[in-house]
Amino acid sequence: MRGRLGTPSNTELDAIRSALSYDSETGILTWARDVSCCVKAGSVAGHRRNDSYIIVIVRGKKYAGHRVAWFLHYGEWPNCRTDHRNLNKSDNRISNLRAATHSQNKANSSAPKNNILGIKGVNRTRSGRYAAKIRVNGHLKHLGTFPTPQDANNAYAAAAQTHYGEFSRAA
């Protein structure tokens, strides 16, 4: 999710803390108190955006649900990206969230929608072979060309494991 990664003010954090409750087992945010005649304490807070992220509005300000969940569980606003291990952007269980750099967050992503093969890090060359590439520290690294998409994917998977460890995702 794009947006500012800065820390909300202490006043904003206090408002979040007093307005919301978080169940770390289910990942669901609920209202801690009545907000209006239609929104009662205990009702689910937030809504799912088109990109599947949960957004919650507290005192007129929008916050990413996963960042609010992190804050309510750990007591501090995340000072880096918050990665969803299983790629489900609306799954805000604390076991599914982890701190990540931008590179780690991108490493734990699926193949882009415009990837015709549907295989991350692999594309078909003009010669009919399959090229494997990986981005490391902002630089695109060519891993070689291979006779099959699976061979290219294996090369990508090995490089991703080397460079990104637990954040690597080859599919």
DALIN-V911486 format. One record per pair of residues at least 4 apart in sequence whose C-alpha atoms are under 8 Angstrom apart, sorted by the first residue. I is the first residue (numbers start at 1). J is the second residue. If there is no record, write none. Layout:
i:I j:J
i:I j:J
This chain:
i:1 j:53
i:5 j:79
i:5 j:80
i:5 j:81
i:6 j:79
i:7 j:77
i:7 j:78
i:7 j:79
i:8 j:12
i:8 j:13
i:8 j:77
i:9 j:13
i:10 j:14
i:11 j:15
i:12 j:16
i:13 j:17
i:14 j:18
i:15 j:19
i:15 j:58
i:15 j:59
i:16 j:20
i:16 j:58
i:16 j:68
i:17 j:21
i:17 j:72
i:18 j:32
i:19 j:31
i:19 j:32
i:19 j:33
i:19 j:58
i:20 j:29
i:20 j:30
i:20 j:31
i:20 j:32
i:20 j:33
i:20 j:45
i:21 j:29
i:21 j:30
i:21 j:31
i:21 j:32
i:21 j:72
i:22 j:27
i:22 j:28
i:22 j:29
i:22 j:30
i:22 j:69
i:22 j:72
i:22 j:73
i:23 j:27
i:23 j:28
i:23 j:29
i:23 j:93
i:24 j:28
i:24 j:69
i:24 j:73
i:24 j:92
i:24 j:93
i:24 j:94
i:24 j:95
i:25 j:93
i:25 j:94
i:25 j:95
i:26 j:92
i:26 j:93
i:27 j:69
i:27 j:91
i:27 j:92
i:27 j:93
i:27 j:94
i:28 j:44
i:28 j:45
i:28 j:92
i:28 j:93
i:29 j:44
i:29 j:45
i:29 j:46
i:29 j:65
i:29 j:69
i:30 j:41
i:30 j:42
i:30 j:43
i:30 j:44
i:30 j:45
i:31 j:35
i:31 j:39
i:31 j:40
i:31 j:41
i:31 j:42
i:31 j:43
i:31 j:44
i:31 j:45
i:32 j:41
i:32 j:42
i:33 j:40
i:33 j:41
i:33 j:42
i:34 j:39
i:34 j:40
i:34 j:41
i:35 j:39
i:35 j:40
i:35 j:41
i:36 j:40
i:39 j:43
i:45 j:56
i:46 j:54
i:46 j:55
i:46 j:56
i:46 j:57
i:46 j:65
i:47 j:54
i:47 j:55
i:47 j:56
i:48 j:52
i:48 j:53
i:48 j:54
i:48 j:55
i:48 j:90
i:49 j:53
i:49 j:54
i:49 j:55
i:51 j:89
i:52 j:88
i:52 j:89
i:52 j:90
i:53 j:64
i:53 j:65
i:53 j:89
i:53 j:90
i:54 j:64
i:54 j:65
i:54 j:66
i:54 j:89
i:54 j:90
i:55 j:62
i:55 j:63
i:55 j:64
i:55 j:65
i:56 j:62
i:56 j:63
i:56 j:64
i:56 j:65
i:57 j:61
i:57 j:62
i:57 j:63
i:58 j:62
i:58 j:63
i:63 j:67
i:63 j:68
i:64 j:68
i:65 j:69
i:65 j:92
i:66 j:70
i:66 j:82
i:66 j:90
i:66 j:92
i:66 j:97
i:67 j:71
i:67 j:77
i:67 j:78
i:67 j:82
i:68 j:72
i:68 j:77
i:69 j:73
i:69 j:92
i:69 j:93
i:69 j:94
i:70 j:74
i:70 j:75
i:70 j:76
i:70 j:77
i:70 j:78
i:70 j:94
i:70 j:97
i:71 j:75
i:71 j:76
i:71 j:77
i:71 j:78
i:72 j:76
i:73 j:94
i:78 j:82
i:78 j:99
i:80 j:99
i:80 j:100
i:80 j:101
i:81 j:99
i:81 j:100
i:81 j:101
i:81 j:102
i:81 j:105
i:82 j:97
i:82 j:98
i:82 j:99
i:82 j:100
i:82 j:105
i:83 j:96
i:83 j:97
i:83 j:98
i:83 j:99
i:83 j:100
i:83 j:105
i:83 j:108
i:84 j:88
i:84 j:89
i:84 j:91
i:84 j:92
i:84 j:96
i:84 j:97
i:84 j:98
i:85 j:96
i:85 j:97
i:85 j:98
i:85 j:108
i:85 j:167
i:86 j:96
i:87 j:108
i:87 j:109
i:87 j:110
i:91 j:96
i:92 j:96
i:92 j:97
i:93 j:97
i:94 j:98
i:100 j:104
i:100 j:105
i:101 j:105
i:102 j:106
i:103 j:107
i:103 j:136
i:103 j:137
i:104 j:108
i:104 j:164
i:104 j:167
i:104 j:168
i:105 j:109
i:105 j:167
i:107 j:160
i:107 j:164
i:107 j:167
i:107 j:168
i:107 j:169
i:108 j:167
i:108 j:168
i:108 j:169
i:109 j:169
i:110 j:120
i:110 j:169
i:110 j:170
i:110 j:171
i:111 j:115
i:111 j:118
i:111 j:119
i:111 j:120
i:111 j:121
i:111 j:171
i:112 j:118
i:112 j:120
i:113 j:118
i:115 j:119
i:115 j:120
i:115 j:123
i:116 j:123
i:117 j:122
i:117 j:123
i:118 j:171
i:119 j:123
i:119 j:149
i:119 j:153
i:119 j:170
i:119 j:171
i:120 j:153
i:120 j:156
i:120 j:170
i:120 j:171
i:121 j:132
i:121 j:133
i:121 j:134
i:121 j:153
i:121 j:156
i:121 j:170
i:122 j:130
i:122 j:131
i:122 j:132
i:122 j:133
i:122 j:149
i:122 j:152
i:122 j:153
i:122 j:156
i:123 j:130
i:123 j:131
i:123 j:132
i:124 j:128
i:124 j:129
i:124 j:130
i:124 j:131
i:125 j:129
i:125 j:130
i:125 j:131
i:129 j:145
i:129 j:146
i:129 j:147
i:129 j:148
i:130 j:145
i:130 j:146
i:130 j:147
i:130 j:148
i:130 j:149
i:130 j:152
i:131 j:142
i:131 j:143
i:131 j:144
i:131 j:145
i:131 j:146
i:131 j:152
i:132 j:142
i:132 j:143
i:132 j:144
i:132 j:145
i:132 j:146
i:132 j:152
i:132 j:153
i:132 j:155
i:132 j:156
i:133 j:140
i:133 j:141
i:133 j:142
i:133 j:143
i:133 j:144
i:133 j:156
i:134 j:140
i:134 j:141
i:134 j:142
i:134 j:143
i:134 j:156
i:134 j:159
i:134 j:160
i:135 j:139
i:135 j:140
i:135 j:141
i:136 j:140
i:136 j:141
i:136 j:163
i:143 j:155
i:143 j:156
i:144 j:152
i:145 j:152
i:146 j:151
i:146 j:152
i:147 j:151
i:147 j:152
i:148 j:152
i:149 j:153
i:150 j:154
i:151 j:155
i:152 j:156
i:153 j:157
i:153 j:170
i:154 j:158
i:155 j:159
i:156 j:160
i:156 j:170
i:157 j:161
i:157 j:168
i:157 j:169
i:157 j:170
i:158 j:162
i:159 j:163
i:160 j:164
i:160 j:165
i:160 j:168
i:160 j:169
i:160 j:170
i:161 j:165
i:161 j:166
i:161 j:167
i:161 j:168
i:161 j:169
i:163 j:168
i:164 j:168
